[in-house]
Amino acid sequence: MTLTKSWKGMLLGLGLMAAVAGPALSPVSMNVQYSQAVAADMAKIQLVLKKLRASMSSMKDFDELEQAGMPKSDVDRMRRAMTQKIQQLTDEAIASIHEI
């Protein structure tokens, strides 16, 4: 089977495109990109968990504020706001974990 000059040129062009595109689409580079994405997701989760721990520990401060004389209604409002923030951070952490 003989190939015409135009077919040879087209095959050569396809071969060159594959050689150039090959490294960008190789399994190794895809694995590196995937690893970097997972590392970024893990960093995000760690940050959210750090904020969550800090928020939960601040709930103890509200008892001290109440004992120091702050009106109970103000302390309860602060507790509700912090509880909502904790729930939001918890939901965010769970969603980030599910993404991975």
NORZIUR-V262051 format. One record per backbone hydrogen bond with DSSP energy under -1.0 kcal/mol. CO is the residue of the C=O (numbers start at 0). NH is the residue of the N-H. If there is no record, write none. Layout:
{{CO,NH} {CO,NH}}
//
This chain:
{{3,7} {4,8} {5,9} {6,10} {7,11} {8,12} {9,13} {10,14} {11,15} {12,16} {13,17} {14,18} {15,19} {16,20} {17,21} {20,24} {25,29} {26,30} {27,31} {28,32} {29,33} {30,34} {31,35} {32,36} {33,37} {34,38} {35,39} {36,40} {37,41} {38,42} {39,43} {40,44} {41,45} {42,46} {43,47} {44,48} {45,49} {46,50} {47,51} {48,52} {49,53} {50,54} {51,55} {52,56} {53,57} {59,63} {60,64} {61,65} {62,66} {63,67} {64,69} {65,68} {70,74} {71,75} {72,76} {73,77} {74,78} {75,79} {76,80} {77,81} {78,82} {79,83} {80,84} {81,85} {82,86} {83,87} {84,88} {85,89} {86,90} {87,91} {88,92} {89,93} {90,94} {91,95} {92,96} {93,97} {94,98} {95,99}}
//
